[in-house]
Amino acid sequence: MKLLLVAAASLLIALQAASQPLQRVMPEQVGMDSQKLRYADEAINRAIDSKQIPGAVLAVVRQGKMAYLKAYGSKQVYPTVEPMTVNTVFDMASCTKPVSTAISAMILVEQGKIRLLDKVSLYIPSFTDNIRIIDLLTHTSGLPAYAPISEIKAKHAAPSPSTLIEYIATCKRDTTPETSFKYSCLNFITLQKIVEEVSGKSLRDFAKENIFDLLGMRHTDYNPTGEMLELCAPTEKQKDGTVLKGIVHDPLAREMNGGISGNAGLFSCAEDLAMLSAALLGNGEYNGKRILSPMGVQALTHVPQSMSSFGRSLGWDVSSAFASNKGDLFGPNAYGHTGYTGTSIVVDPDSQTAVILLTNRVHPQDKGEVTRLRSLVANAVAASIYPPARKYTDHYYKRMLEFEKEPPVTDNEIVMLGDSMTENGGDWASLLNAKHVRNRGIIGDEAMGVYDRLYQILPGKPKKIYLMLGVNDVSHNLSADSVVALLTKVIDRIQTESPKTKLYLQSLLPINESVGRYKSLIGKTDLIPRINQKLEAVAAQRKIPFLNLFPYFTENGTNTLRKELTNDGLHLTREGYEIWSKQLK
């Protein structure tokens, strides 16, 4: 029994290790600008407001990390309204082609089981014409775009994958192979048959074993059930009033192939696709798990030289007429794919960036439009890629991520804004005996750090902001005038962008050098009251209240912080916070 428990625990640990989502970071940590990414938010929200889509999830991968992950609008609007979440699972539609079918085929190439130049008839003897595997992957086979489902069903029972394959094998070709590009679902249904014949497994089982389970993509599968089904965004409303949910929207995949099809049928979520994108950007490897070799990734994602005029790589779109989801700014090596239901993936190896935009545009009546939106979002993401003017501590970015996950600040809230003095206050709502109070302090923050994160606060037009800031700027050996100039910049931005917010400027608190812990503050005791004097003048000029807390914390007749109110010469004890909060009530 003990051995069984140990084995079970080991298996659980292994599964958890394999299913680690990408590390979440602030965009600035990977050379992106958070405020520029807001243009992507605006584009998506405009599309929702104009009824182009009910909702969306956007994920941005950069340098192997999750730089942005956000949900917008509604997951469902009929028969009831449900909000979109970042965990929502989408019908990937034609994104199934590159994510599942093409990668599976390339895995078989790497295993020495198939060649790109192999004729399809080697695996499906009834297949006519000299169509090769590479022709299927690049949509240059000459096969028609789709199959007449009603005609096939009238002659044969459905679902019937074998009947569909026999139709494809002998149907009239539109063109001679490799003479033109014509996007065809039949190409990838044929590839599915080859993968299954060679591997001895269904496409679903092969892809799960060699791609999805290996990378820890826990919410990626065909014909979802259980928890995954509950997470699914519905697609189109049917004639009987029901909506498709967890059932593939594509008719060929649904009616002929029972939901498991090479052209469509895969369901997935943004975080899972981010892991796959990270693997592609990582030359086939993510989190120590490899799905393809570097050479395999290169072959998969580059247009074959002999087919350069068609713009399609082996399953991905590089520069064909369908590649508008790449936008206008990503480079020539970027590749991607879209899905009819409103899904899109763009991967740019040159900038080490991936953009995953998932929408349910066909819900509830297949009237949505996302072609332009995809380009707008890709452009906003690409334009946000440049080194930030300033970099901050890991704790700064950790707090920023925490703030991102909170509901947006609103106009009935109080914001306590500052550095460690504010953050260490903890629950300011309890301290102030007030509701709707946000602690937006960050240990180690300085004036420009607060300035750079005001975009998280000011759009909500908070009722009040209590600002205390400057001691870390003092520790950088700045003069009193320099510190005040930086704080004035923060004040002016708050007043400009949120003029109805009641701003309270609080004085800096005293320090106690005798403790000797903070060497950078030695000799700064008398500088702080001089800064406070100048801040009071700024407050008067800007017509904002100045709260001079300094005298409540000093030893009599000195500028020194009382020893009983601090343990390190700078930060306050709980008694100190009681004194502070009492002055604000």
N, C-alpha and C positions, 0 to 999 in steps of 0.2 A: 504493500500500500504506500509505504514511504517513497519507494522508487517511482511509483506512478505519479505521486504528487510532485516529486522533483522534476520528472519528465514533463509534466504539464506546465510547471512553472517555467522551465527552460523554453518550452514551445511558446508560451505567452510572451516572454522576454524577446524571443527571436521575432515574433510577429510584430511587436511594438517597435522594435528596432528597424524592421523592414518598412514600416508604414509611417515613418517620420515625415510630416509635411515640411515644406520649405521653411527655413528660418525667416521669420518676419522681421523686417528692418524698416526704418524710415528711409524714404527715397534718397535723402542726402547722404546716407551711409554708403550708398552705391553709386554716387555721382549723378543724382537726379534732383530736380527741384519740385518740392511738394506743391508749391503754389502754381507752377505751370501745369501740373497734373490736374488742377482744378478745372482747366479748360475741357478736359475729358469728361469730368463730372457734369459740367454745364451742357455739353453736347448731348450726353445721355439723358439728362433731365429734360432738355428741350424735346427730344424724341418721345419721351413719355408724356409730356404735357400736350403734345400735338397728336397723341394717340397712334404714333407709329409703332410703338411697342408697349406692352404692359409693364415690363421691367427688364432688368439686366444684372449681370454680375461681371465686373471687370477685374482681371488679375494681371499684374505686370511683374514679370520675372526679370531680374538683372543680376548678372554676375553670380548666378546660382542661388539667389535669395529672392524672397517674395517682397518686392518693393512697394506693392500697392494691391490691396484686395478690398473690394467694396461692392455692396449690393444696393440696388436702386429699384424703386417702384414696387410692383406687385408680381408675385409668382403666379397668381391666379386672380382672374376678375369674374369668372363665371364657373359654377352657379353662385359661389360666394367669393369674397375678396380675401386673399391671403398675402401677407407681405413677402417680398423677396428676401432671401438670406444668402450669405456667401456659401452655405452648404447645399444650396439647391442643385438638384441633378437635372440635366437637360438631355433631350433627345438630340444627339449630335448630328443626325442626318448624314450628309455626305462627308463630314469630317471623319466618319468611320473609315473611309477609304485610306487616308494616309496613316491615321492613328493605329488602326488595327490591321487592315489587310496588307498595305504596302510594307509595313515594318515586319509583319509575319513572313512575307515573301522574301524580304532581304535577309532575315534570319536563316531561312532555308538556303539562300545563296551562300551565306557564310558557312553553313554546315556542309557545303559541298553536295547538296541534294538536288539543286536545280541550277540552271544557267539562265541569265537574262536573254540569251540568244536562242534558247530552246524553243522549238515550235510547240504551240499549244496542243497540237495533235499527238505529241509524245505522251501526254497525260490524259487527253480526251480524244480518243481515236476517231470519233465521228466528226471532229472539228474540221471544217473545210477551209481552204485558202492557207497561205503560208504566214499566218499570224504568229508572232513570237511573244514571249512573256514581256519583253521590253515594250512592245507595242501596246499591250494592255495597260501597263503602268503609266505610259505617257499619253494615252488616249489617241494613239495614231493607228489603231487597228483597222479602222474603217467600219466597225460595228455601229449599228444605229444607236441613237441616244437611249432608247428605252424599249420596252417590250409591250405588246398589246395584251394586257392582262385579261380583259374580258374575252378576247378571242381564244386565248390559251385555256382559260377556265371553262369555256363552253365545250371544249374537247376533252379536258382532263380534270380530275379532282384536284382541289387545292386545299392546303398548301402542298406543293410538290416540287421540291428543289430539283429533282432529276428531270422532271418534265421541262422546267425552265432552262436547264442546261442544254437539253436536247434541242430546244427551240433556238437558243443562242448559237449552238454549234452549226446549225444548218440554215439560219435565217439569211435573207438577202443582205449583202454588205452594201454600205453606202458608197465606199471608196476603196481603192486598193491600199493595202497596208503601207504606212510610212509616207504617204503622199500628202496628207493633210491632218490637221488636228480637229477632232470632233469629240467633245466631252460625252462619255457614255457610261451609264451605270452598268451596262452589260459587261464592260471590261473587267470590273472589279468583282462581279458575281462569278465570272470565269476564273479570276485569280483565286477566289474563295475555294472553288472546286479543286484547283491545283494544289493549294495549301493542304486541303483535307485529304486528297489522294496521296500526297507525298508523305505527310506527317502521320496519317492514320488516325487523326483526331479532328473533331469539329473545329471550325475557325474560332469559335468561342473558347473552347478548352485550350487550344494552342496559344491564342493571344493571352489568355489569363495566366497560363503557366510561364510563358516566355517574356511577357511584357508587364501586364497589369499587377499580378501578384508579386512579381519580382521587384517592382519599384514601390510596392506598397500602395497602389491605387485602389483603395478599398471600396470606392463608390463608382467603379467603372465596370460595366458588364452589359450583356444583352438580356432582354426580358427580365428587368429588375423585379425583385420581390422583397417582402419584409420592409426593413428600415429604409432601404434604398428606394423602394417604390413610394414610400411616404414622402420622401424628399423630392420626388419628381415634380417638375413643372408640367402642367397639362399643355397639350397642344390644341388641335382643332376640335370644335364642336361638331358632333355627328348629327345625322338626320333625326335620330331618336332623342336628341337633347342631351345625351351624355358627351363627355369630352374624353379624348384619348389621354391616358395618363400611364406612363410606364409601358405603353404599347407603341411601337414604332410608327411614325407618321407616314413614311414612304410606302406606297402601295405594293411595290414589288417585294420589298423586304417583309411587309406585314402579311400579304395575302398569298404569296408564292413560296417564301422561304421561312415562314413561321417565326419571323422576328430576328433570326440570325442570318445576316446577309453580308456579303462583301462590300456592297455599295452603301448600306445604311443599317441602322439597328442598334448601334452602340449608344449607351447612355453614360454620361460622365459629369463631373463637376469641375469647377475652376481650380481647386487645389490639386486634384489629381492630374489635370492637364498641365498644371504648372510643374509638377514633378517630371512628367514626360518631357516637357520643354527643356527643363534643366538637364535632363539626360542627353537630349539632342545637342544642347549648347555645350555639354561636357564631353563631347566626342563619344557619346553612347553610354556614359556612366553617370549614375546619381546615387549618392549615399552608399558608395561602395558596391553597388549592384550594376552590372553591365548588361545592356540589352543588345548592343551592337558594337562592333569594332570601330575605331576612328575612320578606317577606310570605308566601312559599310555606311556610316553616316554621310561621309562625303559623296559616295555614289548615290545614296538615296536622295540627297538634297540638291544636287547639281544637275543642270540640264545636260543630257548626253550631247557630245559635240555634233554628232550626225543629225540631231534633232533641234539644233539651236534656234531655228526659225519658229518653232512651235511654243517655246517658253515653258515647257513642263518638265519637271524632274520626275523621279520614279515615285509617283503618288502625290507629289506636292506641286503647287503652282508657283513659278518663279516670275514669269513675265508675260503670261498669256493675257488675253482680254478679260479673264476672270480674276485677275490679281489685284483689283482695286482695293481690296481690304488691307493691302500693305501701305496704303496712303502714298504720300508724295515725297517723304523725307528719308525713309529707310533705304539702305544701299542696295546695289544690284545683286548681292548674294542673299538677300532676305527671301524667305519662302513662306508659304502658308496655304490655308484652305478654308473654305466656307461650307456651311450646311444650310439647306433650304429652310429649316426651322428657325434660323436666325443666329447660328453659331459661327464662330470665326477664330482661327489661330494664325498668328504671324510670329515667325522666329527669325531674328536677325543675328547671325553668328558674328558679324563684324562689330556690332555694338554690344554683343552678349545680352541681348534683350529679347523677351517674348511678350506678346500682347494677346491675351485671351479674353475675348468679348463674347459672352453667352447671353442671348436673348430668346424669348419665346414669342417671336413676332407672329407666328401663325395662330396664337391664342387670342380670342376664341374663334375667329372666323377667317383666318388666312388672308387678312387685309393689311398686315403690317409691312413696313419697308425699312430695311437696314443697310442697303448698299452704300449710301452716302455716309451714314453714321459710322460705319466701319472705318472709312477713310479719315473722317474727322477725328475719331478717337486715336487711330494710329498716328496721325500727325501730331496731336497733342502730346502723346507719349514720347515720340521721337524728339520733339522740340524741348522736352524737359531734361534731356540727357546732356548735362554739362556739369563740371565740378562746382560745388557750392562755394560761395564767397567766403564762408566761415564754416569751420568744423567744430563740433562740440564733443562732450564726453559720452561714453556709452550709456551712462545713467540718464543723461539728457534725452537721448533718443529712445531709451526704454520708457521714460515718462511720456514722451510724445506719442508713442504707440498706445500707451494706456489711455491717453486723452482721445486718440482717434477712435478707440473702441467705445467710448462713452457716447451717450446721446448728445447732439449738438447743444451748445450753450443757448439759452433762450432769454427773452427780455424780462423775465420775472426773477432772474437769478443774480446772486452776488458772487463775484469772482475775487478770491484772494490770490493776488498775483505777485510772484517774487522768486526768491532763491531758497536756500536751505531753511532760513528763518520761517518762511511760510510753509514749505513742505513738511517740516518737522512738527508743525502745529497739528497735523493729522486731521481730525474731524472738526473743522471750523464751525460746522452747523451747531454742534454741541457747545463749543466754546462761546459762540455768540447767541446761543439759544434762539436760533433762527432757522427757517426752512430755506431750501434751494440755495445752498452755498457750495461753490466749487473750490477745491484746493488746487490751484494751478501754480504751486511752487515747485521748483526744481533745484535740488542740491547742486551747488557749484555754479548756478546760472549767473549771468552778468547782463548788462543793459542790452547789448546787441542780441544776446540769446533770447531775451524776452521779446525784443523787437521782431526777431525772425519767426516767432511763433504766435504772434498776435492774430494771424490769419485763422487760427483755430478758435479764437474767442470773439473777435469784433463782428463777424457777420451775424452773430446772434443778438447783437445790440443789448448786452446785459444791463440790468437795472443799475448795478453799482460795481465798481472795481476799486479795491483797496490795494494800492501799489506800494511795496517796500522793496527797495533795490539799491545796490551800489557797493556793498562791502567787498564783493569779489573783484569789482573794478578797482577799488582801493588797493587790494592786495597785489594788483598788477603795476603798482607804483605810478598810477596816474595822478595828475594834479587835481585839486578840488574843482577847478574850472573844467577840466576834461571830463571828470565824472559827471558833473552837472550837465554838461553839453550832451552827453550820451543819454542821460535820463530825460532830458528835455525832448530829445528825438522820440523817445517812447511815448511821452506825454502827448506830444503833438500828433502822433499817428492815432492814438486813441481818440483824441478830440476830433480829428478830421474824419475818421472812418465810422465813429459811433458817437456823434455829437450829443445824443440824448442820454448817454450813459453818465451817471453821476460818478465822477472820478475823485477819489480821496488819495492825496499824496501823503504818505507816512514818512516820518523822519527815519534816518538810519539809527540803529541802536548802538549804545556804547560797547566797547570791548575791554577786556582785562588782560593786559600784556603779562602780568605777573605769573600767569599759568604757563606761558611760554610754549604752548602747543603749536600755534600758527606763526611760524617765523616770518612769513610774508606780511604780517600785520604789525610787526615790531616797529615802534616809532610812529604809529598811525593814530594813536589815541586822540590827540588834539586835532587831527585833520578832520575827523568825523563831525564834530560840531560846526566847523567852518563850512563843510559841505551842506549841513542841515540849514545853516543860515542862508546860503545861496539858494537852496531848494525852496525855502520859504518865500524868497523873493520871486522865484519862478512861478510858484503857486499863486501868489498875489497877482502877478502879471497875467496869468492864464485864467484867473478868476475861478480857481478850484480850492477846496478846503485843504489846509495843511495841518496834519495831525502830528504835533511835536511830542512823540513818545519818549524822547531821549531823557528828560529829567526824572521820569518814573523809575529808571533803571540804574541811576548813577549813585555812587557813594557820595555822601554829603561833601560839598565843596570841591568835587573833582569831576573829571570827565570819564571816570573809570566805571566799568560795569561791576555791580555789586557781586561779590564772590558767591553769596548764597543763591544767586539766580542763574549760575552757570557751572558747568563741570569742566569746560575746556577753554574758557576765556572768550568765547564767541556765542555759542548756541545756548538757548534758554532751557531751564528746567521747567517742569509743569507749573511751578509757582510763577515763573516768568510769563508763561502764556496766560495765566489767569489775570495777571496785571495788565498785559497787553489787551486781551479781549474785553476787560472791564472798561477800558478807555474807548472801545468801539461801540459799546452797547448804547 
